[in-house]
């Protein structure tokens, strides 16, 4: 039902996936998320300075959708230990 509402909202009055044109499919699957608004970066448990800033989407198949992002360095084992040993939110605090 939620997909049908999305189709109706986009002005597409078809219910069978095979009946959709390529343009209608592209319209339907596009999420319209601004990549610059994403603030959660990838986190890794290694100290590699080259990963602090990376450019993704450089492949020709990405159609010039490049953006600069990076990794935040965190000690994942310590975070996972805290999550594994706590019994409640108040215990974690």
mmCIF file as gemmi writes it, N, C-alpha and C atoms, coordinates in Angstrom:
data_model
loop_
_atom_site.group_PDB
_atom_site.id
_atom_site.type_symbol
_atom_site.label_atom_id
_atom_site.label_alt_id
_atom_site.label_comp_id
_atom_site.label_asym_id
_atom_site.label_entity_id
_atom_site.label_seq_id
_atom_site.pdbx_PDB_ins_code
_atom_site.Cartn_x
_atom_site.Cartn_y
_atom_site.Cartn_z
_atom_site.occupancy
_atom_site.B_iso_or_equiv
_atom_site.pdbx_formal_charge
_atom_site.auth_seq_id
_atom_site.auth_asym_id
_atom_site.pdbx_PDB_model_num
ATOM 1 N N . UNK Axp A 1 ? 0.796 -1.206 0 1 0 ? 1 A 1
ATOM 2 C CA . UNK Axp A 1 ? 0 0 0 1 0 ? 1 A 1
ATOM 3 C C . UNK Axp A 1 ? 0.843 1.277 0 1 0 ? 1 A 1
ATOM 4 N N . UNK Axp A 2 ? 1.964 1.281 0.709 1 0 ? 2 A 1
ATOM 5 C CA . UNK Axp A 2 ? 2.769 2.496 0.779 1 0 ? 2 A 1
ATOM 6 C C . UNK Axp A 2 ? 3.394 2.824 -0.571 1 0 ? 2 A 1
ATOM 7 N N . UNK Axp A 3 ? 3.732 1.798 -1.331 1 0 ? 3 A 1
ATOM 8 C CA . UNK Axp A 3 ? 4.307 2.02 -2.659 1 0 ? 3 A 1
ATOM 9 C C . UNK Axp A 3 ? 3.254 2.561 -3.619 1 0 ? 3 A 1
ATOM 10 N N . UNK Axp A 4 ? 2.03 2.081 -3.472 1 0 ? 4 A 1
ATOM 11 C CA . UNK Axp A 4 ? 0.95 2.585 -4.322 1 0 ? 4 A 1
ATOM 12 C C . UNK Axp A 4 ? 0.682 4.06 -4.023 1 0 ? 4 A 1
ATOM 13 N N . UNK Axp A 5 ? 0.735 4.431 -2.752 1 0 ? 5 A 1
ATOM 14 C CA . UNK Axp A 5 ? 0.552 5.851 -2.397 1 0 ? 5 A 1
ATOM 15 C C . UNK Axp A 5 ? 1.678 6.698 -2.978 1 0 ? 5 A 1
ATOM 16 N N . UNK Axp A 6 ? 2.892 6.158 -2.965 1 0 ? 6 A 1
ATOM 17 C CA . UNK Axp A 6 ? 4.016 6.902 -3.556 1 0 ? 6 A 1
ATOM 18 C C . UNK Axp A 6 ? 3.818 7.079 -5.054 1 0 ? 6 A 1
ATOM 19 N N . UNK Axp A 7 ? 3.355 6.032 -5.733 1 0 ? 7 A 1
ATOM 20 C CA . UNK Axp A 7 ? 3.083 6.142 -7.165 1 0 ? 7 A 1
ATOM 21 C C . UNK Axp A 7 ? 2.017 7.197 -7.441 1 0 ? 7 A 1
ATOM 22 N N . UNK Axp A 8 ? 0.959 7.187 -6.656 1 0 ? 8 A 1
ATOM 23 C CA . UNK Axp A 8 ? -0.114 8.179 -6.839 1 0 ? 8 A 1
ATOM 24 C C . UNK Axp A 8 ? 0.386 9.59 -6.569 1 0 ? 8 A 1
ATOM 25 N N . UNK Axp A 9 ? 1.228 9.735 -5.563 1 0 ? 9 A 1
ATOM 26 C CA . UNK Axp A 9 ? 1.773 11.058 -5.236 1 0 ? 9 A 1
ATOM 27 C C . UNK Axp A 9 ? 2.628 11.597 -6.383 1 0 ? 9 A 1
ATOM 28 N N . UNK Axp A 10 ? 3.302 10.69 -7.083 1 0 ? 10 A 1
ATOM 29 C CA . UNK Axp A 10 ? 4.131 11.096 -8.222 1 0 ? 10 A 1
ATOM 30 C C . UNK Axp A 10 ? 3.326 11.268 -9.503 1 0 ? 10 A 1
ATOM 31 N N . UNK Axp A 11 ? 2.026 10.984 -9.451 1 0 ? 11 A 1
ATOM 32 C CA . UNK Axp A 11 ? 1.184 11.135 -10.641 1 0 ? 11 A 1
ATOM 33 C C . UNK Axp A 11 ? 1.252 9.951 -11.578 1 0 ? 11 A 1
ATOM 34 N N . UNK Axp A 12 ? 1.669 8.796 -11.076 1 0 ? 12 A 1
ATOM 35 C CA . UNK Axp A 12 ? 1.759 7.58 -11.883 1 0 ? 12 A 1
ATOM 36 C C . UNK Axp A 12 ? 0.564 6.706 -11.515 1 0 ? 12 A 1
ATOM 37 N N . UNK Axp A 13 ? -0.266 6.403 -12.51 1 0 ? 13 A 1
ATOM 38 C CA . UNK Axp A 13 ? -1.495 5.651 -12.254 1 0 ? 13 A 1
ATOM 39 C C . UNK Axp A 13 ? -1.388 4.205 -12.712 1 0 ? 13 A 1
ATOM 40 N N . UNK Axp A 14 ? -0.236 3.602 -12.514 1 0 ? 14 A 1
ATOM 41 C CA . UNK Axp A 14 ? -0.032 2.204 -12.895 1 0 ? 14 A 1
ATOM 42 C C . UNK Axp A 14 ? 0.27 1.411 -11.63 1 0 ? 14 A 1
ATOM 43 N N . UNK Axp A 15 ? -0.125 0.14 -11.615 1 0 ? 15 A 1
ATOM 44 C CA . UNK Axp A 15 ? 0.108 -0.69 -10.441 1 0 ? 15 A 1
ATOM 45 C C . UNK Axp A 15 ? 1.055 -1.854 -10.72 1 0 ? 15 A 1
ATOM 46 N N . UNK Axp A 16 ? 1.255 -2.206 -11.968 1 0 ? 16 A 1
ATOM 47 C CA . UNK Axp A 16 ? 2.139 -3.308 -12.324 1 0 ? 16 A 1
ATOM 48 C C . UNK Axp A 16 ? 3.543 -2.772 -12.636 1 0 ? 16 A 1
ATOM 49 N N . UNK Axp A 17 ? 4.576 -3.327 -12.014 1 0 ? 17 A 1
ATOM 50 C CA . UNK Axp A 17 ? 5.942 -2.85 -12.27 1 0 ? 17 A 1
ATOM 51 C C . UNK Axp A 17 ? 6.364 -2.955 -13.733 1 0 ? 17 A 1
ATOM 52 N N . UNK Axp A 18 ? 5.879 -3.978 -14.433 1 0 ? 18 A 1
ATOM 53 C CA . UNK Axp A 18 ? 6.256 -4.148 -15.844 1 0 ? 18 A 1
ATOM 54 C C . UNK Axp A 18 ? 5.661 -3.069 -16.74 1 0 ? 18 A 1
ATOM 55 N N . UNK Axp A 19 ? 4.609 -2.408 -16.284 1 0 ? 19 A 1
ATOM 56 C CA . UNK Axp A 19 ? 3.96 -1.37 -17.081 1 0 ? 19 A 1
ATOM 57 C C . UNK Axp A 19 ? 4.657 -0.008 -16.978 1 0 ? 19 A 1
ATOM 58 N N . UNK Axp A 20 ? 5.562 0.141 -16.021 1 0 ? 20 A 1
ATOM 59 C CA . UNK Axp A 20 ? 6.233 1.424 -15.828 1 0 ? 20 A 1
ATOM 60 C C . UNK Axp A 20 ? 7.277 1.668 -16.909 1 0 ? 20 A 1
ATOM 61 N N . UNK Axp A 21 ? 7.326 2.883 -17.402 1 0 ? 21 A 1
ATOM 62 C CA . UNK Axp A 21 ? 8.37 3.247 -18.364 1 0 ? 21 A 1
ATOM 63 C C . UNK Axp A 21 ? 9.669 3.491 -17.597 1 0 ? 21 A 1
ATOM 64 N N . UNK Axp A 22 ? 10.766 3.612 -18.322 1 0 ? 22 A 1
ATOM 65 C CA . UNK Axp A 22 ? 12.062 3.845 -17.678 1 0 ? 22 A 1
ATOM 66 C C . UNK Axp A 22 ? 12.058 5.172 -16.917 1 0 ? 22 A 1
ATOM 67 N N . UNK Axp A 23 ? 11.432 6.179 -17.482 1 0 ? 23 A 1
ATOM 68 C CA . UNK Axp A 23 ? 11.35 7.492 -16.812 1 0 ? 23 A 1
ATOM 69 C C . UNK Axp A 23 ? 10.53 7.393 -15.525 1 0 ? 23 A 1
ATOM 70 N N . UNK Axp A 24 ? 9.43 6.652 -15.574 1 0 ? 24 A 1
ATOM 71 C CA . UNK Axp A 24 ? 8.596 6.485 -14.374 1 0 ? 24 A 1
ATOM 72 C C . UNK Axp A 24 ? 9.33 5.691 -13.298 1 0 ? 24 A 1
ATOM 73 N N . UNK Axp A 25 ? 10.109 4.694 -13.706 1 0 ? 25 A 1
ATOM 74 C CA . UNK Axp A 25 ? 10.905 3.929 -12.739 1 0 ? 25 A 1
ATOM 75 C C . UNK Axp A 25 ? 11.944 4.817 -12.072 1 0 ? 25 A 1
ATOM 76 N N . UNK Axp A 26 ? 12.611 5.632 -12.857 1 0 ? 26 A 1
ATOM 77 C CA . UNK Axp A 26 ? 13.621 6.535 -12.295 1 0 ? 26 A 1
ATOM 78 C C . UNK Axp A 26 ? 12.986 7.513 -11.316 1 0 ? 26 A 1
ATOM 79 N N . UNK Axp A 27 ? 11.83 8.008 -11.667 1 0 ? 27 A 1
ATOM 80 C CA . UNK Axp A 27 ? 11.094 8.931 -10.794 1 0 ? 27 A 1
ATOM 81 C C . UNK Axp A 27 ? 10.682 8.25 -9.496 1 0 ? 27 A 1
ATOM 82 N N . UNK Axp A 28 ? 10.298 6.985 -9.602 1 0 ? 28 A 1
ATOM 83 C CA . UNK Axp A 28 ? 9.793 6.233 -8.458 1 0 ? 28 A 1
ATOM 84 C C . UNK Axp A 28 ? 10.899 5.886 -7.464 1 0 ? 28 A 1
ATOM 85 N N . UNK Axp A 29 ? 12.076 5.521 -7.946 1 0 ? 29 A 1
ATOM 86 C CA . UNK Axp A 29 ? 13.136 5.057 -7.042 1 0 ? 29 A 1
ATOM 87 C C . UNK Axp A 29 ? 14.033 6.182 -6.539 1 0 ? 29 A 1
ATOM 88 N N . UNK Axp A 30 ? 13.924 7.35 -7.084 1 0 ? 30 A 1
ATOM 89 C CA . UNK Axp A 30 ? 14.773 8.465 -6.652 1 0 ? 30 A 1
ATOM 90 C C . UNK Axp A 30 ? 14.369 8.898 -5.246 1 0 ? 30 A 1
ATOM 91 N N . UNK Axp A 31 ? 15.36 9.079 -4.367 1 0 ? 31 A 1
ATOM 92 C CA . UNK Axp A 31 ? 15.072 9.405 -2.973 1 0 ? 31 A 1
ATOM 93 C C . UNK Axp A 31 ? 15.129 10.899 -2.675 1 0 ? 31 A 1
ATOM 94 N N . UNK Axp A 32 ? 15.749 11.685 -3.53 1 0 ? 32 A 1
ATOM 95 C CA . UNK Axp A 32 ? 15.879 13.132 -3.333 1 0 ? 32 A 1
ATOM 96 C C . UNK Axp A 32 ? 16.489 13.478 -1.974 1 0 ? 32 A 1
ATOM 97 N N . UNK Axp A 33 ? 17.583 12.818 -1.661 1 0 ? 33 A 1
ATOM 98 C CA . UNK Axp A 33 ? 18.331 13.119 -0.439 1 0 ? 33 A 1
ATOM 99 C C . UNK Axp A 33 ? 19.535 13.963 -0.831 1 0 ? 33 A 1
ATOM 100 N N . UNK Axp A 34 ? 19.695 15.088 -0.186 1 0 ? 34 A 1
ATOM 101 C CA . UNK Axp A 34 ? 20.842 15.953 -0.435 1 0 ? 34 A 1
ATOM 102 C C . UNK Axp A 34 ? 22.058 15.338 0.249 1 0 ? 34 A 1
ATOM 103 N N . UNK Axp A 35 ? 23.065 14.856 -0.507 1 0 ? 35 A 1
ATOM 104 C CA . UNK Axp A 35 ? 24.225 14.212 0.111 1 0 ? 35 A 1
ATOM 105 C C . UNK Axp A 35 ? 24.998 15.145 1.045 1 0 ? 35 A 1
ATOM 106 N N . UNK Axp A 36 ? 24.9 16.444 0.804 1 0 ? 36 A 1
ATOM 107 C CA . UNK Axp A 36 ? 25.612 17.386 1.672 1 0 ? 36 A 1
ATOM 108 C C . UNK Axp A 36 ? 24.957 17.509 3.041 1 0 ? 36 A 1
ATOM 109 N N . UNK Axp A 37 ? 23.719 17.034 3.166 1 0 ? 37 A 1
ATOM 110 C CA . UNK Axp A 37 ? 23.028 17.127 4.449 1 0 ? 37 A 1
ATOM 111 C C . UNK Axp A 37 ? 23.299 15.927 5.347 1 0 ? 37 A 1
ATOM 112 N N . UNK Axp A 38 ? 24.01 14.918 4.835 1 0 ? 38 A 1
ATOM 113 C CA . UNK Axp A 38 ? 24.32 13.735 5.629 1 0 ? 38 A 1
ATOM 114 C C . UNK Axp A 38 ? 25.484 14.068 6.553 1 0 ? 38 A 1
ATOM 115 N N . UNK Axp A 39 ? 25.238 13.967 7.841 1 0 ? 39 A 1
ATOM 116 C CA . UNK Axp A 39 ? 26.286 14.342 8.795 1 0 ? 39 A 1
ATOM 117 C C . UNK Axp A 39 ? 26.936 13.137 9.454 1 0 ? 39 A 1
ATOM 118 N N . UNK Axp A 40 ? 26.346 11.962 9.33 1 0 ? 40 A 1
ATOM 119 C CA . UNK Axp A 40 ? 26.91 10.776 9.949 1 0 ? 40 A 1
ATOM 120 C C . UNK Axp A 40 ? 27.929 10.18 8.99 1 0 ? 40 A 1
ATOM 121 N N . UNK Axp A 41 ? 29.187 10.22 9.395 1 0 ? 41 A 1
ATOM 122 C CA . UNK Axp A 41 ? 30.238 9.685 8.536 1 0 ? 41 A 1
ATOM 123 C C . UNK Axp A 41 ? 30.56 8.251 8.938 1 0 ? 41 A 1
ATOM 124 N N . UNK Axp A 42 ? 31.249 7.566 8.082 1 0 ? 42 A 1
ATOM 125 C CA . UNK Axp A 42 ? 31.651 6.196 8.383 1 0 ? 42 A 1
ATOM 126 C C . UNK Axp A 42 ? 32.657 6.211 9.534 1 0 ? 42 A 1
ATOM 127 N N . UNK Axp A 43 ? 32.651 5.159 10.33 1 0 ? 43 A 1
ATOM 128 C CA . UNK Axp A 43 ? 33.549 5.065 11.471 1 0 ? 43 A 1
ATOM 129 C C . UNK Axp A 43 ? 34.402 3.822 11.311 1 0 ? 43 A 1
ATOM 130 N N . UNK Axp A 44 ? 35.7 3.961 11.557 1 0 ? 44 A 1
ATOM 131 C CA . UNK Axp A 44 ? 36.584 2.806 11.485 1 0 ? 44 A 1
ATOM 132 C C . UNK Axp A 44 ? 37.463 2.757 12.731 1 0 ? 44 A 1
ATOM 133 N N . UNK Axp A 45 ? 37.97 1.592 13.016 1 0 ? 45 A 1
ATOM 134 C CA . UNK Axp A 45 ? 38.75 1.351 14.221 1 0 ? 45 A 1
ATOM 135 C C . UNK Axp A 45 ? 40.238 1.281 13.896 1 0 ? 45 A 1
ATOM 136 N N . UNK Axp A 46 ? 40.669 2.047 12.922 1 0 ? 46 A 1
ATOM 137 C CA . UNK Axp A 46 ? 42.09 2.083 12.591 1 0 ? 46 A 1
ATOM 138 C C . UNK Axp A 46 ? 42.532 3.533 12.513 1 0 ? 46 A 1
ATOM 139 N N . UNK Axp A 47 ? 43.802 3.747 12.691 1 0 ? 47 A 1
ATOM 140 C CA . UNK Axp A 47 ? 44.337 5.104 12.643 1 0 ? 47 A 1
ATOM 141 C C . UNK Axp A 47 ? 45.034 5.289 11.294 1 0 ? 47 A 1
ATOM 142 N N . UNK Axp A 48 ? 44.263 5.584 10.281 1 0 ? 48 A 1
ATOM 143 C CA . UNK Axp A 48 ? 44.794 5.79 8.934 1 0 ? 48 A 1
ATOM 144 C C . UNK Axp A 48 ? 44.425 7.194 8.495 1 0 ? 48 A 1
ATOM 145 N N . UNK Axp A 49 ? 45.383 8.077 8.471 1 0 ? 49 A 1
ATOM 146 C CA . UNK Axp A 49 ? 45.115 9.48 8.174 1 0 ? 49 A 1
ATOM 147 C C . UNK Axp A 49 ? 44.598 9.699 6.759 1 0 ? 49 A 1
ATOM 148 N N . UNK Axp A 50 ? 44.885 8.784 5.849 1 0 ? 50 A 1
ATOM 149 C CA . UNK Axp A 50 ? 44.419 8.945 4.475 1 0 ? 50 A 1
ATOM 150 C C . UNK Axp A 50 ? 42.907 8.754 4.358 1 0 ? 50 A 1
ATOM 151 N N . UNK Axp A 51 ? 42.299 8.128 5.337 1 0 ? 51 A 1
ATOM 152 C CA . UNK Axp A 51 ? 40.857 7.888 5.281 1 0 ? 51 A 1
ATOM 153 C C . UNK Axp A 51 ? 40.058 9.029 5.892 1 0 ? 51 A 1
ATOM 154 N N . UNK Axp A 52 ? 40.707 10.013 6.462 1 0 ? 52 A 1
ATOM 155 C CA . UNK Axp A 52 ? 39.963 11.1 7.103 1 0 ? 52 A 1
ATOM 156 C C . UNK Axp A 52 ? 39.187 11.933 6.1 1 0 ? 52 A 1
ATOM 157 N N . UNK Axp A 53 ? 39.657 11.98 4.867 1 0 ? 53 A 1
ATOM 158 C CA . UNK Axp A 53 ? 38.918 12.683 3.819 1 0 ? 53 A 1
ATOM 159 C C . UNK Axp A 53 ? 39.072 11.9 2.527 1 0 ? 53 A 1
ATOM 160 N N . UNK Axp A 54 ? 37.947 11.428 1.982 1 0 ? 54 A 1
ATOM 161 C CA . UNK Axp A 54 ? 37.939 10.656 0.749 1 0 ? 54 A 1
ATOM 162 C C . UNK Axp A 54 ? 36.893 11.239 -0.197 1 0 ? 54 A 1
ATOM 163 N N . UNK Axp A 55 ? 37.097 11.029 -1.483 1 0 ? 55 A 1
ATOM 164 C CA . UNK Axp A 55 ? 36.126 11.443 -2.492 1 0 ? 55 A 1
ATOM 165 C C . UNK Axp A 55 ? 35.498 10.184 -3.061 1 0 ? 55 A 1
ATOM 166 N N . UNK Axp A 56 ? 34.174 10.092 -2.99 1 0 ? 56 A 1
ATOM 167 C CA . UNK Axp A 56 ? 33.488 8.921 -3.523 1 0 ? 56 A 1
ATOM 168 C C . UNK Axp A 56 ? 32.709 9.315 -4.768 1 0 ? 56 A 1
ATOM 169 N N . UNK Axp A 57 ? 32.42 8.314 -5.592 1 0 ? 57 A 1
ATOM 170 C CA . UNK Axp A 57 ? 31.637 8.543 -6.805 1 0 ? 57 A 1
ATOM 171 C C . UNK Axp A 57 ? 32.472 8.976 -7.986 1 0 ? 57 A 1
ATOM 172 N N . UNK Axp A 58 ? 33.728 8.549 -8.063 1 0 ? 58 A 1
ATOM 173 C CA . UNK Axp A 58 ? 34.593 8.965 -9.166 1 0 ? 58 A 1
ATOM 174 C C . UNK Axp A 58 ? 34.489 8.065 -10.394 1 0 ? 58 A 1
ATOM 175 N N . UNK Axp A 59 ? 33.759 6.982 -10.284 1 0 ? 59 A 1
ATOM 176 C CA . UNK Axp A 59 ? 33.604 6.057 -11.397 1 0 ? 59 A 1
ATOM 177 C C . UNK Axp A 59 ? 32.758 6.693 -12.501 1 0 ? 59 A 1
ATOM 178 N N . UNK Axp A 60 ? 33.015 6.369 -13.759 1 0 ? 60 A 1
ATOM 179 C CA . UNK Axp A 60 ? 32.196 6.912 -14.853 1 0 ? 60 A 1
ATOM 180 C C . UNK Axp A 60 ? 30.72 6.533 -14.732 1 0 ? 60 A 1
ATOM 181 N N . UNK Axp A 61 ? 30.424 5.418 -14.06 1 0 ? 61 A 1
ATOM 182 C CA . UNK Axp A 61 ? 29.03 5.002 -13.917 1 0 ? 61 A 1
ATOM 183 C C . UNK Axp A 61 ? 28.289 5.832 -12.873 1 0 ? 61 A 1
ATOM 184 N N . UNK Axp A 62 ? 28.979 6.632 -12.108 1 0 ? 62 A 1
ATOM 185 C CA . UNK Axp A 62 ? 28.336 7.45 -11.075 1 0 ? 62 A 1
ATOM 186 C C . UNK Axp A 62 ? 27.742 8.74 -11.64 1 0 ? 62 A 1
ATOM 187 N N . UNK Axp A 63 ? 27.993 9.039 -12.889 1 0 ? 63 A 1
ATOM 188 C CA . UNK Axp A 63 ? 27.399 10.178 -13.602 1 0 ? 63 A 1
ATOM 189 C C . UNK Axp A 63 ? 27.642 11.512 -12.883 1 0 ? 63 A 1
ATOM 190 N N . UNK Axp A 64 ? 28.899 11.764 -12.533 1 0 ? 64 A 1
ATOM 191 C CA . UNK Axp A 64 ? 29.322 13.026 -11.909 1 0 ? 64 A 1
ATOM 192 C C . UNK Axp A 64 ? 28.628 13.295 -10.581 1 0 ? 64 A 1
ATOM 193 N N . UNK Axp A 65 ? 28.272 12.263 -9.856 1 0 ? 65 A 1
ATOM 194 C CA . UNK Axp A 65 ? 27.67 12.418 -8.536 1 0 ? 65 A 1
ATOM 195 C C . UNK Axp A 65 ? 28.752 12.21 -7.471 1 0 ? 65 A 1
ATOM 196 N N . UNK Axp A 66 ? 29.808 12.998 -7.527 1 0 ? 66 A 1
ATOM 197 C CA . UNK Axp A 66 ? 30.891 12.851 -6.567 1 0 ? 66 A 1
ATOM 198 C C . UNK Axp A 66 ? 30.63 13.71 -5.341 1 0 ? 66 A 1
ATOM 199 N N . UNK Axp A 67 ? 31.165 13.278 -4.217 1 0 ? 67 A 1
ATOM 200 C CA . UNK Axp A 67 ? 31.11 14.081 -3.006 1 0 ? 67 A 1
ATOM 201 C C . UNK Axp A 67 ? 32.283 13.715 -2.127 1 0 ? 67 A 1
ATOM 202 N N . UNK Axp A 68 ? 32.656 14.633 -1.303 1 0 ? 68 A 1
ATOM 203 C CA . UNK Axp A 68 ? 33.765 14.424 -0.385 1 0 ? 68 A 1
ATOM 204 C C . UNK Axp A 68 ? 33.211 14.053 0.981 1 0 ? 68 A 1
ATOM 205 N N . UNK Axp A 69 ? 33.723 12.99 1.52 1 0 ? 69 A 1
ATOM 206 C CA . UNK Axp A 69 ? 33.316 12.519 2.843 1 0 ? 69 A 1
ATOM 207 C C . UNK Axp A 69 ? 34.559 12.015 3.548 1 0 ? 69 A 1
ATOM 208 N N . UNK Axp A 70 ? 34.389 11.25 4.562 1 0 ? 70 A 1
ATOM 209 C CA . UNK Axp A 70 ? 35.544 10.724 5.261 1 0 ? 70 A 1
ATOM 210 C C . UNK Axp A 70 ? 35.153 9.749 6.335 1 0 ? 70 A 1
ATOM 211 N N . UNK Axp A 71 ? 36.146 9.288 7.047 1 0 ? 71 A 1
ATOM 212 C CA . UNK Axp A 71 ? 35.948 8.358 8.144 1 0 ? 71 A 1
ATOM 213 C C . UNK Axp A 71 ? 36.29 9.065 9.445 1 0 ? 71 A 1
ATOM 214 N N . UNK Axp A 72 ? 35.501 8.779 10.476 1 0 ? 72 A 1
ATOM 215 C CA . UNK Axp A 72 ? 35.848 9.205 11.816 1 0 ? 72 A 1
ATOM 216 C C . UNK Axp A 72 ? 36.522 8.03 12.493 1 0 ? 72 A 1
ATOM 217 N N . UNK Axp A 73 ? 37.559 8.3 13.23 1 0 ? 73 A 1
ATOM 218 C CA . UNK Axp A 73 ? 38.312 7.246 13.883 1 0 ? 73 A 1
ATOM 219 C C . UNK Axp A 73 ? 37.774 7.067 15.293 1 0 ? 73 A 1
ATOM 220 N N . UNK Axp A 74 ? 37.416 5.854 15.605 1 0 ? 74 A 1
ATOM 221 C CA . UNK Axp A 74 ? 36.831 5.555 16.909 1 0 ? 74 A 1
ATOM 222 C C . UNK Axp A 74 ? 37.37 4.221 17.394 1 0 ? 74 A 1
ATOM 223 N N . UNK Axp A 75 ? 37.381 4.043 18.672 1 0 ? 75 A 1
ATOM 224 C CA . UNK Axp A 75 ? 37.785 2.766 19.238 1 0 ? 75 A 1
ATOM 225 C C . UNK Axp A 75 ? 36.524 1.921 19.369 1 0 ? 75 A 1
ATOM 226 N N . UNK Axp A 76 ? 36.249 1.161 18.334 1 0 ? 76 A 1
ATOM 227 C CA . UNK Axp A 76 ? 35.002 0.402 18.266 1 0 ? 76 A 1
ATOM 228 C C . UNK Axp A 76 ? 34.924 -0.667 19.345 1 0 ? 76 A 1
ATOM 229 N N . UNK Axp A 77 ? 36.058 -1.251 19.723 1 0 ? 77 A 1
ATOM 230 C CA . UNK Axp A 77 ? 36.011 -2.312 20.727 1 0 ? 77 A 1
ATOM 231 C C . UNK Axp A 77 ? 35.533 -1.766 22.072 1 0 ? 77 A 1
ATOM 232 N N . UNK Axp A 78 ? 35.901 -0.558 22.406 1 0 ? 78 A 1
ATOM 233 C CA . UNK Axp A 78 ? 35.44 0.027 23.664 1 0 ? 78 A 1
ATOM 234 C C . UNK Axp A 78 ? 33.952 0.344 23.615 1 0 ? 78 A 1
ATOM 235 N N . UNK Axp A 79 ? 33.492 0.857 22.502 1 0 ? 79 A 1
ATOM 236 C CA . UNK Axp A 79 ? 32.068 1.161 22.356 1 0 ? 79 A 1
ATOM 237 C C . UNK Axp A 79 ? 31.252 -0.127 22.431 1 0 ? 79 A 1
ATOM 238 N N . UNK Axp A 80 ? 31.695 -1.173 21.752 1 0 ? 80 A 1
ATOM 239 C CA . UNK Axp A 80 ? 30.964 -2.441 21.763 1 0 ? 80 A 1
ATOM 240 C C . UNK Axp A 80 ? 30.992 -3.071 23.148 1 0 ? 80 A 1
ATOM 241 N N . UNK Axp A 81 ? 32.087 -2.916 23.894 1 0 ? 81 A 1
ATOM 242 C CA . UNK Axp A 81 ? 32.151 -3.462 25.246 1 0 ? 81 A 1
ATOM 243 C C . UNK Axp A 81 ? 31.127 -2.784 26.153 1 0 ? 81 A 1
ATOM 244 N N . UNK Axp A 82 ? 31 -1.465 26.022 1 0 ? 82 A 1
ATOM 245 C CA . UNK Axp A 82 ? 30.019 -0.746 26.834 1 0 ? 82 A 1
ATOM 246 C C . UNK Axp A 82 ? 28.606 -1.205 26.48 1 0 ? 82 A 1
ATOM 247 N N . UNK Axp A 83 ? 28.325 -1.339 25.196 1 0 ? 83 A 1
ATOM 248 C CA . UNK Axp A 83 ? 26.986 -1.775 24.777 1 0 ? 83 A 1
ATOM 249 C C . UNK Axp A 83 ? 26.688 -3.207 25.216 1 0 ? 83 A 1
ATOM 250 N N . UNK Axp A 84 ? 27.71 -4.059 25.208 1 0 ? 84 A 1
ATOM 251 C CA . UNK Axp A 84 ? 27.486 -5.459 25.56 1 0 ? 84 A 1
ATOM 252 C C . UNK Axp A 84 ? 27.297 -5.656 27.066 1 0 ? 84 A 1
ATOM 253 N N . UNK Axp A 85 ? 27.941 -4.836 27.87 1 0 ? 85 A 1
ATOM 254 C CA . UNK Axp A 85 ? 27.912 -5.041 29.311 1 0 ? 85 A 1
ATOM 255 C C . UNK Axp A 85 ? 26.779 -4.309 30.031 1 0 ? 85 A 1
ATOM 256 N N . UNK Axp A 86 ? 26.158 -3.355 29.365 1 0 ? 86 A 1
ATOM 257 C CA . UNK Axp A 86 ? 25.093 -2.615 30.04 1 0 ? 86 A 1
ATOM 258 C C . UNK Axp A 86 ? 23.78 -3.38 30.002 1 0 ? 86 A 1
ATOM 259 N N . UNK Axp A 87 ? 22.977 -3.163 31.005 1 0 ? 87 A 1
ATOM 260 C CA . UNK Axp A 87 ? 21.687 -3.851 31.091 1 0 ? 87 A 1
ATOM 261 C C . UNK Axp A 87 ? 20.514 -2.93 30.817 1 0 ? 87 A 1
ATOM 262 N N . UNK Axp A 88 ? 20.766 -1.615 30.851 1 0 ? 88 A 1
ATOM 263 C CA . UNK Axp A 88 ? 19.704 -0.652 30.582 1 0 ? 88 A 1
ATOM 264 C C . UNK Axp A 88 ? 20.335 0.674 30.203 1 0 ? 88 A 1
ATOM 265 N N . UNK Axp A 89 ? 19.483 1.611 29.805 1 0 ? 89 A 1
ATOM 266 C CA . UNK Axp A 89 ? 19.979 2.93 29.415 1 0 ? 89 A 1
ATOM 267 C C . UNK Axp A 89 ? 20.595 3.647 30.614 1 0 ? 89 A 1
ATOM 268 N N . UNK Axp A 90 ? 19.969 3.523 31.763 1 0 ? 90 A 1
ATOM 269 C CA . UNK Axp A 90 ? 20.52 4.183 32.947 1 0 ? 90 A 1
ATOM 270 C C . UNK Axp A 90 ? 21.855 3.56 33.358 1 0 ? 90 A 1
ATOM 271 N N . UNK Axp A 91 ? 22 2.235 33.179 1 0 ? 91 A 1
ATOM 272 C CA . UNK Axp A 91 ? 23.258 1.561 33.469 1 0 ? 91 A 1
ATOM 273 C C . UNK Axp A 91 ? 24.363 2.039 32.531 1 0 ? 91 A 1
ATOM 274 N N . UNK Axp A 92 ? 24.017 2.275 31.276 1 0 ? 92 A 1
ATOM 275 C CA . UNK Axp A 92 ? 25.008 2.746 30.307 1 0 ? 92 A 1
ATOM 276 C C . UNK Axp A 92 ? 25.459 4.158 30.637 1 0 ? 92 A 1
ATOM 277 N N . UNK Axp A 93 ? 24.537 4.995 31.111 1 0 ? 93 A 1
ATOM 278 C CA . UNK Axp A 93 ? 24.914 6.362 31.47 1 0 ? 93 A 1
ATOM 279 C C . UNK Axp A 93 ? 25.799 6.366 32.691 1 0 ? 93 A 1
